[in-house]
Amino acid sequence: MRLLALALAAALAMAAPVSAQQVRDIANVNGWRAYVAQSDSGVLCGMGTDANRVGRYFWIKVERLRGELHGFVQVGDRSWNVRQEARGRIVIAIDNRRAELNYIGTGSPEMIEASYQGAFNNFINFVEAFAAGYRMQVIFPGERVEPWSADLRGTRAVTEAFLACARRI
């Protein structure tokens, strides 16, 4: 667990496994799911939701890149049109804890990918706060985007499946 935490602390950042070729769900609870997928760069594990009726999604994924585990958070809205190199920041609040993340636009105009920096000591702490949380809010400081809120009840089971998957890759 400690080795995993150290390896994942390097990067964290919010869309379903877009580049994945084969996807298999490993847990589903309250609109949240955990999955394992085969991507171009190997096996990856993820968790999140795209169950929002307004086209928003939030995903956390882990994959092995050049021999090391890396974590990412992807957030998107099907109505967005984000430039590929757009940069900014988002804040993720889980109950009373907050983390600030810097993002960059991706090749998909509806998605941004954020790198982890902030209040959580490492990736594992972030994932554990997510699992134990009741409410998450995603805030977009300086942007004309209203904060998003999400119900995190039931994410413990999804998070445990995600972490078990991450330990195997």
Backbone as CSV, one residue per row, in Angstrom:
resi,resn,N_x,N_y,N_z,CA_x,CA_y,CA_z,C_x,C_y,C_z
1,MET,0.827,-1.183,0.000,0.000,0.000,0.000,0.869,1.242,0.000
2,ARG,1.921,1.262,0.815,2.805,2.416,0.873,3.508,2.634,-0.461
3,LEU,3.964,1.534,-1.091,4.620,1.640,-2.393,3.641,2.189,-3.425
4,LEU,2.400,1.711,-3.382,1.383,2.211,-4.291,1.151,3.692,-4.062
5,ALA,1.062,4.113,-2.809,0.838,5.525,-2.502,1.975,6.380,-3.029
6,LEU,3.203,5.931,-2.865,4.344,6.699,-3.362,4.339,6.776,-4.877
7,ALA,4.028,5.673,-5.518,4.021,5.657,-6.982,2.908,6.535,-7.537
8,LEU,1.758,6.551,-6.859,0.624,7.310,-7.363,0.669,8.783,-7.001
9,ALA,1.449,9.150,-6.027,1.497,10.545,-5.599,2.060,11.456,-6.675
10,ALA,2.759,10.895,-7.638,3.395,11.689,-8.689,2.402,12.513,-9.496
11,ALA,1.249,11.924,-9.833,0.318,12.680,-10.681,-1.096,12.227,-10.408
12,LEU,-2.000,13.166,-10.355,-3.407,12.826,-10.275,-4.140,13.843,-11.107
13,ALA,-5.094,13.468,-11.580,-5.807,14.467,-12.250,-7.299,14.129,-12.319
14,MET,-9.986,14.058,-14.642,-11.455,13.793,-14.639,-11.909,13.399,-16.025
15,ALA,-13.732,11.371,-17.810,-14.310,10.747,-18.935,-14.012,9.292,-18.868
16,ALA,-14.877,8.681,-19.233,-14.802,7.225,-19.282,-13.563,6.818,-20.054
17,PRO,-13.247,5.563,-20.039,-12.013,5.110,-20.682,-12.059,5.307,-22.189
18,VAL,-11.852,6.555,-22.624,-11.999,6.920,-24.020,-11.065,6.110,-24.910
19,SER,-9.812,5.960,-24.504,-8.854,5.258,-25.344,-8.835,3.747,-25.092
20,ALA,-9.668,3.295,-24.196,-9.671,1.872,-23.866,-10.284,1.061,-24.995
21,GLN,-9.713,-0.098,-25.235,-10.225,-0.974,-26.272,-11.184,-2.005,-25.695
22,GLN,-10.881,-2.567,-24.538,-11.733,-3.555,-23.880,-11.987,-3.070,-22.465
23,VAL,-13.252,-2.945,-22.087,-13.617,-2.439,-20.770,-14.504,-3.463,-20.085
24,ARG,-14.201,-3.732,-18.797,-15.020,-4.655,-18.005,-15.322,-4.002,-16.667
25,ASP,-16.612,-3.841,-16.357,-17.006,-3.285,-15.063,-16.673,-4.272,-13.957
26,ILE,-16.185,-3.731,-12.822,-15.892,-4.585,-11.670,-16.725,-4.200,-10.451
27,ALA,-17.429,-3.046,-10.499,-18.350,-2.647,-9.428,-19.257,-1.539,-9.949
28,ASN,-20.514,-1.545,-9.506,-21.491,-0.509,-9.846,-22.344,-0.221,-8.623
29,VAL,-22.367,1.032,-8.158,-23.184,1.414,-7.015,-23.625,2.868,-7.180
30,ASN,-24.933,3.118,-7.062,-25.477,4.470,-6.994,-24.999,5.363,-8.146
31,GLY,-24.898,4.814,-9.344,-24.477,5.595,-10.498,-22.971,5.701,-10.683
32,TRP,-22.193,5.155,-9.748,-20.730,5.166,-9.841,-20.279,3.769,-10.255
33,ARG,-19.196,3.687,-11.022,-18.697,2.376,-11.413,-17.178,2.340,-11.379
34,ALA,-16.669,1.134,-11.162,-15.226,0.873,-11.267,-15.058,-0.087,-12.433
35,TYR,-13.944,0.047,-13.147,-13.723,-0.788,-14.316,-12.252,-1.115,-14.464
36,VAL,-11.974,-2.131,-15.252,-10.622,-2.467,-15.688,-10.680,-2.454,-17.206
37,ALA,-9.628,-1.934,-17.830,-9.629,-1.801,-19.284,-8.252,-2.095,-19.841
38,GLN,-8.235,-2.462,-21.097,-6.996,-2.629,-21.830,-6.881,-1.430,-22.761
39,SER,-5.867,-0.596,-22.553,-5.656,0.566,-23.405,-4.448,0.316,-24.306
40,ASP,-4.129,1.280,-25.123,-2.965,1.163,-26.002,-1.678,0.985,-25.207
41,SER,-1.622,1.570,-23.996,-0.402,1.485,-23.192,-0.446,0.372,-22.144
42,GLY,-1.519,-0.421,-22.106,-1.596,-1.521,-21.158,-2.887,-1.501,-20.362
43,VAL,-2.866,-2.184,-19.222,-4.045,-2.277,-18.369,-4.203,-0.984,-17.582
44,LEU,-5.445,-0.529,-17.445,-5.731,0.608,-16.589,-6.962,0.313,-15.763
45,CYS,-7.046,0.956,-14.610,-8.186,0.822,-13.713,-8.802,2.204,-13.559
46,GLY,-10.104,2.244,-13.440,-10.765,3.530,-13.300,-12.017,3.433,-12.475
47,MET,-12.502,4.600,-12.056,-13.785,4.690,-11.370,-14.351,6.073,-11.621
48,GLY,-15.669,6.155,-11.597,-16.306,7.443,-11.801,-17.740,7.286,-12.229
49,THR,-18.252,8.350,-12.857,-19.637,8.346,-13.295,-19.816,9.205,-14.527
50,ASP,-20.696,8.770,-15.400,-21.184,9.608,-16.477,-22.703,9.493,-16.520
51,ALA,-23.268,9.192,-15.365,-24.706,8.977,-15.247,-25.484,10.287,-15.183
52,ASN,-24.803,11.396,-15.231,-25.454,12.685,-15.096,-26.316,12.968,-16.328
53,ARG,-27.557,13.309,-16.113,-28.491,13.542,-17.220,-28.162,14.784,-18.034
54,VAL,-27.281,15.645,-17.539,-26.911,16.854,-18.290,-25.591,16.685,-19.026
55,GLY,-25.051,15.465,-19.067,-23.880,15.200,-19.883,-22.538,15.461,-19.219
56,ARG,-22.496,15.514,-17.907,-21.235,15.710,-17.185,-20.663,14.368,-16.764
57,TYR,-19.339,14.320,-16.622,-18.722,13.095,-16.131,-17.489,13.418,-15.301
58,PHE,-17.144,12.453,-14.446,-16.012,12.569,-13.531,-15.391,11.190,-13.428
59,TRP,-14.090,11.076,-13.751,-13.413,9.780,-13.717,-12.043,9.916,-13.076
60,ILE,-11.666,8.903,-12.336,-10.319,8.763,-11.786,-9.758,7.491,-12.408
61,LYS,-8.541,7.540,-12.903,-7.960,6.326,-13.470,-6.499,6.199,-13.074
62,VAL,-6.029,4.963,-13.102,-4.639,4.638,-12.804,-4.149,3.717,-13.905
63,GLU,-2.963,4.014,-14.412,-2.346,3.111,-15.381,-0.844,3.135,-15.214
64,ARG,-0.219,2.099,-15.706,1.235,1.980,-15.631,1.818,2.581,-16.900
65,LEU,2.610,3.624,-16.735,3.269,4.293,-17.855,4.768,4.249,-17.631
66,ARG,5.477,3.697,-18.575,6.929,3.555,-18.476,7.341,2.901,-17.158
67,GLY,6.587,1.894,-16.744,6.935,1.121,-15.563,6.437,1.676,-14.241
68,GLU,5.856,2.873,-14.225,5.377,3.467,-12.972,3.881,3.718,-13.043
69,LEU,3.223,3.595,-11.885,1.796,3.876,-11.821,1.562,5.384,-11.799
70,HIS,0.579,5.824,-12.577,0.202,7.230,-12.627,-1.302,7.329,-12.471
71,GLY,-1.747,8.322,-11.726,-3.171,8.562,-11.529,-3.589,9.844,-12.225
72,PHE,-4.829,9.861,-12.714,-5.375,11.013,-13.412,-6.818,11.220,-12.991
73,VAL,-7.262,12.456,-12.997,-8.664,12.772,-12.813,-9.104,13.501,-14.070
74,GLN,-10.217,13.084,-14.623,-10.751,13.728,-15.810,-12.157,14.225,-15.500
75,VAL,-12.460,15.428,-15.934,-13.787,16.001,-15.758,-14.223,16.529,-17.114
76,GLY,-15.488,16.360,-17.418,-15.956,16.824,-18.713,-17.436,17.112,-18.734
77,ASP,-17.807,17.819,-19.758,-19.198,18.173,-19.999,-19.379,18.127,-21.511
78,ARG,-20.356,17.383,-21.973,-20.527,17.208,-23.409,-20.831,18.515,-24.135
79,SER,-21.172,19.572,-23.409,-21.449,20.865,-24.042,-20.209,21.771,-24.106
80,TRP,-19.099,21.364,-23.494,-17.903,22.197,-23.504,-17.226,22.204,-24.869
81,ASN,-16.424,23.239,-25.079,-15.558,23.308,-26.250,-14.226,23.898,-25.773
82,VAL,-13.384,23.059,-25.175,-12.132,23.479,-24.548,-10.988,23.313,-25.543
83,ARG,-10.171,24.355,-25.681,-8.974,24.256,-26.529,-8.043,23.182,-25.983
84,GLN,-7.311,22.514,-26.839,-6.432,21.415,-26.443,-5.394,21.842,-25.417
85,GLU,-4.824,23.015,-25.523,-3.779,23.451,-24.588,-4.293,24.416,-23.528
86,ALA,-5.615,24.552,-23.380,-6.168,25.449,-22.359,-5.674,25.018,-20.988
87,ARG,-5.361,25.982,-20.146,-4.881,25.691,-18.800,-5.697,26.460,-17.776
88,GLY,-5.831,25.879,-16.594,-6.573,26.525,-15.520,-6.488,25.687,-14.271
89,ARG,-7.437,25.913,-13.370,-7.451,25.121,-12.145,-8.873,24.807,-11.748
90,ILE,-9.010,23.712,-11.046,-10.278,23.318,-10.451,-10.019,22.995,-8.991
91,VAL,-11.058,23.045,-8.209,-10.984,22.668,-6.803,-11.977,21.541,-6.600
92,ILE,-11.519,20.461,-5.976,-12.403,19.355,-5.621,-12.559,19.381,-4.111
93,ALA,-13.801,19.561,-3.662,-14.111,19.566,-2.237,-14.882,18.287,-1.923
94,ILE,-14.366,17.522,-0.973,-15.044,16.316,-0.502,-15.327,16.546,0.967
95,ASP,-16.618,16.717,1.268,-17.050,17.113,2.602,-16.274,18.368,3.006
96,ASN,-15.436,18.313,4.038,-14.737,19.526,4.485,-13.278,19.586,4.021
97,ARG,-12.876,18.725,3.091,-11.498,18.730,2.588,-11.484,19.226,1.152
98,ARG,-10.428,19.962,0.806,-10.328,20.544,-0.529,-8.966,20.245,-1.142
99,ALA,-8.969,20.044,-2.434,-7.719,19.885,-3.175,-7.806,20.763,-4.415
100,GLU,-6.730,21.460,-4.698,-6.663,22.275,-5.903,-5.879,21.508,-6.955
101,LEU,-6.404,21.464,-8.159,-5.773,20.726,-9.243,-5.608,21.651,-10.445
102,ASN,-4.457,21.589,-11.072,-4.224,22.315,-12.318,-4.648,21.417,-13.459
103,TYR,-5.320,22.004,-14.456,-5.762,21.184,-15.577,-5.196,21.691,-16.891
104,ILE,-5.298,20.821,-17.871,-4.942,21.153,-19.248,-6.005,20.549,-20.154
105,GLY,-6.342,21.256,-21.228,-7.281,20.724,-22.199,-6.678,19.511,-22.879
106,THR,-7.513,18.582,-23.277,-7.047,17.356,-23.922,-7.374,17.399,-25.410
107,GLY,-7.149,16.325,-26.098,-7.504,16.222,-27.506,-9.003,16.197,-27.723
108,SER,-9.772,15.971,-26.668,-11.226,15.967,-26.735,-11.731,17.306,-26.209
109,PRO,-12.452,18.098,-27.010,-12.858,19.438,-26.568,-13.816,19.449,-25.394
110,GLU,-14.405,18.305,-25.077,-15.366,18.262,-23.973,-14.731,17.855,-22.646
111,MET,-13.409,17.724,-22.589,-12.773,17.178,-21.397,-11.518,17.952,-21.013
112,ILE,-11.285,18.034,-19.707,-10.015,18.533,-19.186,-9.406,17.443,-18.321
113,GLU,-8.089,17.437,-18.216,-7.397,16.476,-17.369,-6.571,17.267,-16.378
114,ALA,-6.699,16.928,-15.112,-6.056,17.701,-14.061,-4.934,16.911,-13.412
115,SER,-3.927,17.647,-12.952,-2.845,17.032,-12.193,-3.060,17.371,-10.733
116,TYR,-2.678,16.470,-9.874,-2.976,16.585,-8.454,-1.979,17.460,-7.717
117,GLN,-2.488,18.414,-6.960,-1.696,19.227,-6.039,-2.661,19.630,-4.940
118,GLY,-2.268,19.647,-3.710,-3.179,20.228,-2.742,-3.279,19.569,-1.404
119,ALA,-4.465,19.708,-0.829,-4.709,19.417,0.572,-4.530,17.955,0.944
120,PHE,-4.734,17.045,0.034,-4.556,15.638,0.331,-3.076,15.316,0.219
121,ASN,-2.550,14.548,1.158,-1.116,14.242,1.171,-0.677,13.436,-0.030
122,ASN,-1.500,12.557,-0.506,-1.142,11.743,-1.665,-2.402,11.172,-2.302
123,PHE,-2.214,10.462,-3.363,-3.328,9.897,-4.121,-4.209,8.992,-3.270
124,ILE,-3.616,8.163,-2.460,-4.392,7.242,-1.620,-5.283,8.021,-0.659
125,ASN,-4.766,9.075,-0.042,-5.600,9.895,0.842,-6.782,10.484,0.081
126,PHE,-6.534,10.929,-1.145,-7.613,11.475,-1.972,-8.674,10.410,-2.228
127,VAL,-8.244,9.220,-2.633,-9.185,8.147,-2.939,-9.934,7.728,-1.675
128,GLU,-9.255,7.665,-0.532,-9.930,7.297,0.722,-10.935,8.365,1.131
129,ALA,-10.608,9.640,0.951,-11.554,10.715,1.255,-12.768,10.603,0.334
130,PHE,-12.529,10.277,-0.903,-13.604,10.073,-1.869,-14.526,8.945,-1.398
131,ALA,-13.933,7.830,-0.990,-14.717,6.666,-0.558,-15.526,6.944,0.692
132,ALA,-14.970,7.719,1.609,-15.639,7.989,2.880,-16.576,9.195,2.815
133,GLY,-16.483,9.957,1.737,-17.239,11.202,1.638,-18.718,11.002,1.379
134,TYR,-19.463,12.049,1.705,-20.898,12.065,1.447,-21.233,12.949,0.247
135,ARG,-20.447,14.008,0.050,-20.745,14.986,-0.980,-19.448,15.476,-1.600
136,MET,-19.431,15.591,-2.908,-18.287,16.156,-3.611,-18.772,17.372,-4.385
137,GLN,-17.928,18.386,-4.407,-18.207,19.548,-5.228,-16.977,19.839,-6.074
138,VAL,-17.174,20.091,-7.361,-16.098,20.470,-8.262,-16.331,21.936,-8.602
139,ILE,-15.316,22.761,-8.298,-15.420,24.211,-8.450,-14.425,24.652,-9.519
140,PHE,-14.824,25.598,-10.340,-14.015,26.082,-11.456,-13.695,27.560,-11.248
141,PRO,-12.718,27.890,-10.384,-12.408,29.297,-10.102,-12.000,30.047,-11.378
142,GLY,-12.546,31.243,-11.539,-12.180,32.076,-12.671,-12.852,31.704,-13.976
143,GLU,-13.701,30.688,-13.976,-14.387,30.264,-15.194,-15.881,30.535,-15.055
144,ARG,-16.572,30.598,-16.159,-18.029,30.791,-16.149,-18.719,29.434,-16.122
145,VAL,-18.369,28.642,-15.130,-18.954,27.311,-14.959,-19.435,27.216,-13.521
146,GLU,-20.698,26.923,-13.346,-21.243,26.755,-12.001,-20.619,25.530,-11.339
147,PRO,-20.436,25.559,-10.020,-19.903,24.373,-9.323,-20.803,23.161,-9.548
148,TRP,-20.169,21.996,-9.610,-20.891,20.737,-9.731,-20.953,20.085,-8.362
149,SER,-22.043,19.405,-8.062,-22.161,18.633,-6.831,-22.490,17.190,-7.178
150,ALA,-21.990,16.273,-6.358,-22.254,14.857,-6.582,-22.439,14.142,-5.254
151,ASP,-23.342,13.195,-5.242,-23.601,12.351,-4.087,-22.572,11.222,-4.098
152,LEU,-21.813,11.082,-3.026,-20.778,10.047,-2.955,-21.209,8.816,-2.168
153,ARG,-22.449,8.769,-1.704,-22.902,7.585,-0.965,-22.758,6.360,-1.847
154,GLY,-22.176,5.320,-1.306,-21.989,4.085,-2.045,-20.648,3.981,-2.740
155,THR,-19.838,5.019,-2.673,-18.564,4.964,-3.390,-17.528,4.100,-2.675
156,ARG,-17.755,3.715,-1.449,-16.808,2.848,-0.742,-16.600,1.546,-1.521
157,ALA,-17.680,0.884,-1.916,-17.565,-0.389,-2.641,-16.884,-0.194,-3.991
158,VAL,-17.213,0.868,-4.689,-16.594,1.147,-5.986,-15.112,1.445,-5.790
159,THR,-14.798,2.225,-4.765,-13.404,2.588,-4.505,-12.576,1.373,-4.121
160,GLU,-13.126,0.486,-3.304,-12.389,-0.724,-2.928,-12.096,-1.587,-4.152
161,ALA,-13.050,-1.695,-5.064,-12.822,-2.463,-6.298,-11.751,-1.779,-7.145
162,PHE,-11.791,-0.460,-7.224,-10.788,0.299,-7.966,-9.390,0.093,-7.390
163,LEU,-9.252,0.209,-6.068,-7.942,0.041,-5.434,-7.427,-1.392,-5.586
164,ALA,-8.314,-2.376,-5.501,-7.882,-3.774,-5.704,-7.351,-3.951,-7.133
165,CYS,-8.014,-3.345,-8.088,-7.555,-3.397,-9.475,-6.204,-2.717,-9.613
166,ALA,-6.068,-1.531,-9.006,-4.808,-0.777,-9.102,-3.634,-1.546,-8.488
167,ARG,-3.879,-2.303,-7.447,-2.808,-3.084,-6.812,-2.317,-4.217,-7.722
168,ARG,-3.143,-4.653,-8.662,-2.786,-5.767,-9.545,-2.028,-5.334,-10.793
169,ILE,-2.059,-4.059,-11.145,-1.410,-3.673,-12.402,0.029,-3.247,-12.211
